[in-house]
Amino acid sequence: MERAEVVYVEGNDLVLKMEDGTLRHIANVPDSARAEVDGKEIGIHDVKVGMTLQKTITVTTTPKTITTVQSVSGKVWHITPPTSVILTLDNGENQKFNIPKGQQFNVDGKMVDAWGLKKGMKVSATKITEVPETHVNQTTKLTGSMPPPPPPPPDLPILIAVLVPAAAPAPAELPKTASLLPLIGMLGFLSLLSSFGLRLIRTKL
């Protein structure tokens, strides 16, 4: 099982950050490659930065026995009943065979067991070979999850505007219209007229 985070994706190129901190570049990811992300199947063009991917490789080992059936013929060169026999094959090679329990040999059309074999007899038999074999089956599954949503913005203070009525302007200072200067001037003028009138009267007298 391998886990990684997508740190770069462009076209079919992918860069992953592995769990140990190393970066792995996967070039030319085929369009047919599929991954199951949050229950949805996606391709390379749907991969986003920040996405987490996980590859799970499952290996199943199944033991099997491979059985091979082969016809063998030759002349008996040596017999050790009931366990083994050495035959001279048609190519002139001597080969030893273990005799399984119940094995029968065809000698001139007659079926005999290991005890019925004699040196020089031409025999034929069926050779059964059983070879244990381990069958390995490997499956790969790619899953992942979308990047977490961005955190909500922090709570900002709320600015409340309060309207304060403006203070009424102070009344402008009124001009002083009731000054005493005009009155004093008038009194002076009247005094001058009365003095002039008295002089006129005295002259006439």
Helices and strands as residue ranges (DSSP letters): E 2-10, E 13-18, E 23-26, E 35-37, E 40-42, G 44-46, E 52-80, E 84-89, E 94-98, E 105-107, E 110-112, G 114-116, E 122-145, H 181-204
